[in-house]
């Protein structure tokens, strides 16, 4: 599968890559160091906590808050809009881009998982993986424990009930629940 590109270039293109790569390892270590710092900071030091998130993430909008602990693969693949709130335990496997809009509400222990692995046993055993981006449009609310799978977009104003597993795109202005998440009604 060697086509001359680095594993980082393959990862960013959404192609199969092997994560055991020195460049990717350095980026992952950076993210682990910054999240560790953030997760252990004095919760009353809002300015310093914001500085760490601005260093970690591609963008962190004004008025947004992430309650620790927060975990991510790289950080620089994640953008968070204005006035967004994430409760305790957010996990963002940002191998591919994760875009979180404005006014998004994330319950405790939400997982945004862009990473995926081949179904075929050989490539999976050889440690190949890939990823697909996740988009949460403006004013989305994900209840506690929601898992969003690779390649999913959730439309504006949509509410996803606690514990749901979102395996495919959800339109704007709906309520979805279950595993896999399914639309149960429209909003407004």
C-alpha positions as CSV (number, residue, x, y, z in Angstrom):
1,X,0.0,0.0,0.0
2,X,3.0,2.3,-0.2
3,X,2.3,5.1,-2.6
4,X,5.1,7.5,-1.5
5,X,2.9,9.5,0.9
6,X,3.6,9.8,4.6
7,X,1.2,8.1,7.0
8,X,0.2,11.6,8.1
9,X,-0.7,12.6,4.6
10,X,-2.6,9.3,4.1
11,X,-4.5,9.9,7.4
12,X,-5.4,13.5,6.5
13,X,-6.7,12.4,3.1
14,X,-9.0,9.8,4.7
15,X,-7.0,6.9,3.2
16,X,-5.8,3.8,5.0
17,X,-2.7,4.5,7.1
18,X,-0.7,3.0,10.0
19,X,-0.8,5.1,13.2
20,X,2.5,3.7,14.4
21,X,4.4,6.5,12.7
22,X,6.9,8.9,14.3
23,X,5.2,12.1,13.0
24,X,1.8,10.9,14.1
25,X,3.1,9.7,17.5
26,X,4.6,13.2,18.1
27,X,1.3,14.8,17.4
28,X,-0.6,12.3,19.6
29,X,1.9,12.9,22.4
30,X,1.4,16.6,22.1
31,X,-2.4,16.2,22.4
32,X,-2.0,13.8,25.4
33,X,0.3,16.4,27.2
34,X,-2.2,19.2,26.6
35,X,-5.2,17.2,27.6
36,X,-3.4,16.0,30.7
37,X,-2.6,19.6,31.6
38,X,-6.2,20.7,31.0
39,X,-7.7,17.8,32.9
40,X,-5.6,18.5,36.0
41,X,-5.9,22.3,36.0
42,X,-7.6,24.4,38.7
43,X,-11.2,24.6,37.6
44,X,-11.4,28.2,38.7
45,X,-8.6,29.4,36.4
46,X,-10.8,30.0,33.3
47,X,-8.2,32.0,31.4
48,X,-5.4,29.5,31.7
49,X,-7.8,26.6,30.8
50,X,-9.0,28.5,27.7
51,X,-5.3,29.0,26.6
52,X,-4.7,25.3,26.7
53,X,-7.8,24.5,24.7
54,X,-6.8,27.2,22.1
55,X,-3.4,25.6,21.8
56,X,-4.8,22.1,21.6
57,X,-7.7,22.6,19.1
58,X,-7.9,24.0,15.6
59,X,-10.5,26.5,16.9
60,X,-12.3,27.1,20.1
61,X,-15.1,29.6,19.9
62,X,-15.9,32.3,22.4
63,X,-18.1,31.4,25.3
64,X,-17.5,27.7,24.9
65,X,-16.7,25.4,27.8
66,X,-15.4,21.8,28.0
67,X,-15.6,20.2,31.4
68,X,-12.7,17.9,32.1
69,X,-11.8,15.2,31.6
70,X,-11.5,15.7,27.8
71,X,-9.6,13.3,25.6
72,X,-8.7,13.5,21.9
73,X,-6.2,11.9,19.4
74,X,-4.7,15.0,17.9
75,X,-6.8,18.1,18.8
76,X,-5.7,20.1,15.7
77,X,-8.4,18.2,13.7
78,X,-11.2,19.5,16.0
79,X,-13.0,22.9,15.7
80,X,-15.6,24.0,18.2
81,X,-17.9,27.0,17.6
82,X,-19.1,29.7,19.9
83,X,-21.2,29.1,23.1
84,X,-20.8,25.3,22.9
85,X,-20.9,23.2,26.1
86,X,-19.5,19.7,26.7
87,X,-20.1,18.0,30.0
88,X,-17.6,15.7,31.7
89,X,-15.9,12.9,29.8
90,X,-15.9,14.1,26.1
91,X,-13.9,11.7,23.9
92,X,-13.0,13.0,20.4
93,X,-11.1,10.5,18.2
94,X,-10.2,13.2,15.7
95,X,-8.2,11.2,13.2
96,X,-10.4,12.9,10.7
97,X,-11.9,16.4,11.1
98,X,-14.5,16.9,13.8
99,X,-16.5,20.1,13.3
100,X,-18.7,21.2,16.2
101,X,-20.9,24.2,15.5
102,X,-22.2,27.0,17.6
103,X,-24.5,26.5,20.6
104,X,-24.0,22.7,20.7
105,X,-24.7,20.9,23.9
106,X,-22.9,17.6,24.7
107,X,-24.0,15.5,27.6
108,X,-21.5,13.6,29.8
109,X,-19.5,10.8,28.2
110,X,-20.2,11.7,24.6
111,X,-17.9,10.0,22.1
112,X,-17.2,11.4,18.6
113,X,-15.4,8.6,16.8
114,X,-13.9,9.3,13.4
115,X,-11.5,6.3,13.4
116,X,-12.4,3.0,11.7
117,X,-10.6,-0.2,10.8
118,X,-10.9,-2.7,7.9
119,X,-13.4,-5.4,8.2
120,X,-11.0,-7.8,6.5
121,X,-8.8,-9.5,9.1
122,X,-5.5,-9.3,7.3
123,X,-5.3,-5.5,6.9
124,X,-6.7,-5.0,10.4
125,X,-4.1,-7.4,11.9
126,X,-1.4,-5.3,10.0
127,X,-2.7,-2.2,11.8
128,X,-4.2,-0.3,8.9
129,X,-6.9,2.1,9.8
130,X,-8.7,5.1,8.3
131,X,-11.2,7.7,9.3
132,X,-14.2,9.8,8.1
133,X,-15.2,13.3,9.4
134,X,-17.9,14.1,11.9
135,X,-20.0,17.3,11.7
136,X,-22.4,18.5,14.4
137,X,-24.2,21.5,13.0
138,X,-25.4,24.5,15.1
139,X,-27.6,24.0,18.1
140,X,-27.3,20.2,18.2
141,X,-27.9,18.5,21.6
142,X,-26.4,15.1,22.3
143,X,-27.6,13.5,25.5
144,X,-25.3,11.6,27.9
145,X,-23.4,8.7,26.5
146,X,-24.2,9.3,22.8
147,X,-21.8,7.7,20.4
148,X,-21.3,9.3,16.9
149,X,-19.7,7.0,14.4
150,X,-17.3,7.9,11.5
151,X,-18.6,9.9,8.6
152,X,-21.8,11.2,10.4
153,X,-23.3,14.6,10.0
154,X,-26.0,15.7,12.5
155,X,-28.2,18.6,11.2
156,X,-28.9,21.9,13.0
157,X,-31.2,21.8,16.0
158,X,-31.3,18.0,16.2
159,X,-31.6,16.3,19.5
160,X,-30.1,12.8,20.1
161,X,-31.4,11.0,23.1
162,X,-29.0,9.6,25.8
163,X,-27.2,6.4,25.0
164,X,-28.0,6.6,21.3
165,X,-25.5,5.3,18.7
166,X,-25.5,7.4,15.6
167,X,-24.4,5.3,12.6
168,X,-25.6,7.5,9.8
169,X,-26.5,11.1,9.0
170,X,-29.4,12.7,10.8
171,X,-31.3,15.6,9.2
172,X,-31.9,19.0,10.9
173,X,-34.8,19.6,13.3
174,X,-35.5,16.1,14.5
175,X,-35.3,14.0,17.7
176,X,-33.5,10.7,17.3
177,X,-33.0,7.9,19.8
178,X,-31.8,4.3,20.0
179,X,-29.2,1.9,18.7
180,X,-28.8,2.6,15.9
181,X,-30.3,6.0,16.3
182,X,-33.5,6.6,14.4
183,X,-35.7,9.6,14.0
184,X,-38.8,9.5,16.2
185,X,-40.2,13.0,15.5
186,X,-39.6,16.4,13.9
187,X,-39.0,19.5,15.9
188,X,-41.2,22.6,15.5
